[in-house]
Amino acid sequence: WAMLNFAITEFYEVRRAMTKYSRMGADQERDRATERQVASRGVYRTERLRLVPIDARHAPELWELHQDEGIARWYPLSREQALRFAERMESSWTRGVGKWLAYEESTGAFVGRGGPSWAVVEGAECVEIGWALRQEVWGRGYATEIGRAGLDHAFSVLGVEEVVAFTEVHNVRSRAVMERLGMRYVRQILRPGLIAGSSEMRKDAPFALYRITRAAHDPS
């Protein structure tokens, strides 16, 4: 009986040890998964900008940004719409990609937003890249800098095969950024936006659709 009791005790000790290490392994895997998620949602730094992933807490900053004359002209946003946008970006980041708020690294000044996020274009889900910058910083190359960071993230972190961008056909500044990023014009599509010569939002405004593939992207 003594031997039997010893064997039973040993059996349960081994079982407890195996359960413990199994749980440790599961905990470690959860930790690694969390680290990967945090890394994918982390703050990015470019040569001149600090890019912070947007979440619901940033709704007031987004609303304030969209009061800028140069942004409001193309993307008018109410407080409620700013909150919905921020919540959508927070949800997008849970899937590995979303828009950033952009701050100058040297001064800390809030200059705009941009980056990649999930979008639906003509019924198909894809990764779309965009930007919106305060008018006072136009011409400094910040949109291109955000765009390059967004493409790097989409291709190297998320691992998608292509990224699209779109803007109203008459938004020549934004189209020029897309072309500087190496994106190619695909075709015209219809989306809610502006038509040339009018400040009224339309449900079927003509947009220019651009795309770039992973193979065509130059990370330098």
Secondary structure, 3 states (H helix, E strand, C coil): CHHHHHHHHHHHHHHHHHHHHHHHHHHHHHHHHHHHHHHHCCCEECCCEEEEECCHHHHHHHHHHCCCHHHHCCCCCCHHHHHHHHHHHHHHHCCCCCCEEEEECCCCCEEEEEEEEEEEECCEEEEEEEEEECHHHCCCCHHHHHHHHHHHHHHHHHCCCEEEEEEECCCHHHHHHHHHCCCEEEEEEEEEECCCCCCCCEEEEEEEEEEEECCCCCCC
